[in-house]
Amino acid sequence: MSLLKEDPMKQDIALITGGSRGIGRQTALELASKGTDIILTFRNRHDAAEAVVADIRNRGQQAVALPLDVGNTQTFDDFAGHVRNALRDYWQRERFDYLLNNAGSGSHAPLAETTEAQFDSLMREHLKGPFFLTQALLPLLADGGRILNVSSGVTRFSTPGSGAYAMMKGGIEVFTRYLAKELGPRGISANSIAPGAIATDFADGLMRDNDEVAEFVASVTALERVGQPEDIGRLMATLLLPESRWANAQRVEASGGMFL
């Protein structure tokens, strides 16, 4: 029996964590422009999330914003219940199609100065959170669906101050391969995307607001500039859509060619 989506006319729905800002927001808008409905999450900025919802609806697609702290696993069962209710109320459905594990924050410190609190916070948001959130949502993810996990370019190249963060993202890449293997019988594929330096508010806007840092990044990047949210959002949307379904268990770097 084929595990490709049973009804090709069914409306596709993507769940995007951290969809109220940065590359999550851009991916939501790109998917909406391609005809996909969106469930997006936010942690604090309800106003920003509702602005994204309004933008998506103006593009002719349905959207809903739900609160979520990816660093608090104790809330995941309740969150899955809210997703189930949203699917029923907005789409009269029981399943969504695409999961993008994107939410998270950054911190910058040399290994010798990284505190246990910083390490634990990064682990909760970037490793433990995505693992158990995906686990909680698997019953709601349609057979034949797709998972995309956000990793980082720093799992390939080393930039001082990113060591603890890179450890978590390296774990996410391993997690992705195991998802692909274990969910294959359901027709679900899983990939990771590894952005390079992107001009967003991530890490307090370091790449967006610091001209000296941006100039350095441009100098070590083949395309000679810092990445923009749309550079990543377009590729993330493509990796989630059905035309990319044969890509599986892959790490796709989108860094403009940093440190080649």
Buried (B, 14 or more C-beta within 10 A) or exposed (E): EEBEBEEEEEEBBBBBBBBBBBBBBBBBBBBBBBEBBBBBBBBEEEEBBBBBBEBBBEBEBBBBBBEBBBBEBEBBEEBBEBBBEBBEEBBEBEBBBBBBBBBBBBBBBEEEEBEEEBBEBBBBBBBBBBBBBBEBBBEBBBBBBBBBBBBBBBBBBEBEBBBBBBBBBBBBBEBBBEBBEEBBEBBBBBBBBBBBBBBBEBBEEBBBEBEEBBEEBBEBBEEEBBBBBBBBBBBBBBBBBBEBBEBBBBBBBBBBEBBE
